[in-house]
Amino acid sequence: MKCSLCGYCEIACPIFITYRDNILGPRWRVQGAVMLKNRELDPTDRIKKSLYTCLTCASCVDKCPLNLNIPEIVIEGRSLSTKPPQSEIIRRNVLRHGNPFGVKNSFKSKKESETLLFVGCLYPVVDQITLGLDLFARFDFLLRVFQRIPIFWKKMDGITKIAKLLEVLGYEFTFLEREPCCGEILYNMGYLEDFKSYIQGVHEVLKRKRIKRIIAFSPFCAYAFKKLYPKFIDDWDIEVLTLVEAINLRFEGGKLSLRVTYHDPCYYARHLGITEEPREILKKIEGLELIEPEHHKKKTLCVGDGGLELYYPKVAYDVAKRRVKELLSTGAPVIVTQCPACMAMIKWVLKREGWKADVRDIGKIVLESLK
């Protein structure tokens, strides 16, 4: 099926809306990717910028009359394009160390269980990422900073609280002592062959641990395990729950006097279709008032992550600022979400603009409501 060049996708693209530049719109990206595949175009810097400014947020897909999976087309185009230098550093770290920062994700668990709590690479260092975002234009320097992340890895208060919540809700689970990256970042950057090979190794680790179910902290990890692994691994048979699904299944209610707005992560709302579960969780909390932003559920606005902050931080910031303004316009003093990348981007804008709001993970809200 070919793109009809109608341009409806551009109505929804956060990058195109922000800059009104055709090269930064989905229509041009699709054409560039197709022409690269057909060898009708050389992989120039202009093509690279077009492909790597895509957020893969999928807001364009809903507008496409041909129902093209534009993010997948873009990622295929990335696989044929020249890559930003940052992506090669990340690729090397994932393949060598099993982590994009070049460190080991190390957790201790005395329990044996068929249920795995998969933390992911970003959740342990949300605050450190927020502090470092202003330096992404000087990525080599930032990478050296992030290679000191083992110092921060010991400060896993957020992870401990979420684990405690799941225990309170009756879940029994284990951690991987050496948790590998899920590999989604390799796929997103366009290293498709590396991704296919890498996830076979992750699958072997899970099989050796006899894992039957995964509870994934991050929407990106959940997407990888729910959508990508079954696509590329023939005998993939592991049940996958997002954190919000796991909480919603067993959380019966709590009490907390609070006014909040909820930011839907793109990978939950559009890629995985998870929009009702977080709202059902919040509705179970007596005294909590949810104020929806104008764009919510599947119409959510991307907050500028998905890798864009690595390659074009100014573009990512402009997109994030637009979304944060909308969230603040609700008047709610607390912004709730359940994505480490979204949290980092929102905190970055708030810090840089001097705007006031508290940003919290939905799991921590639930735990607080049970006290």
C-alpha angles and dihedrals in degrees: 000000000000131000111258092209090232093141097220089128091065091064089069103034110110092205095050092044090052098046107018090216116142093215088059094053131094094244093061092042092055092048092047092050093048092047091050090052091050091045091239092125137043118234097252128171088258091058090045092054092049094051098040096048088065111108092203083225091140095223087130094057094070090057097047110106089202092050092232116178093234097178090056091049090050092049090050087051090051089054088060097039133083110267132233111254090243091063093058091054091051092045091052092049094049094048095044102035106017090240132083091228093054095247135107121260097222125183134167122223127170092188128091113213141153087227116081124201102212109200101183130210101281107046097071093055107037093127093045090051090050091053091048101046094091088060098054091102085066095046099167090059092046091050090057088052091050091049085069089061093112084078089059096039090078090060097074099145092140093052092046091053094050091047089050090051092053090049090051088051090055102257121145113203146151136219127226108249089219105026113198124211110266087235097234090127090061090053093046093051091052101254091132100160091046089050094051091050095042097053091054087065092048089050091053090053091052092048092051089053089048092233114181100171136030126201104198122205095198128058089221092056091044090052091050094050096040101041113013104039094054088049095055104025114068098201098040106141105153119128112233127204126182115226092253091051091050093049094045093052093062109018109104100179148296143192128254131144104221143128113220143166121212126224113206111217110227093233091056099041104039108015097042102020093233108148108118099052097068091046091049088053093051092046089058090062111091112223095020117122118202116205111191121218118231092260112047143142109014090351092060119139117238115245094216105262127110092107098307090108088063097053106028109015095174091055090047091050094051091051092046093049091056091053095044090052089056093048091050091048088070088071092230112141093211128059112202125195140142107226124092093210092050091048091052093049094047092048090048093056093044091051095045096045095041091236120153125233137118116240116206139174113241090234091060090049090055093047091050090051090057096056 
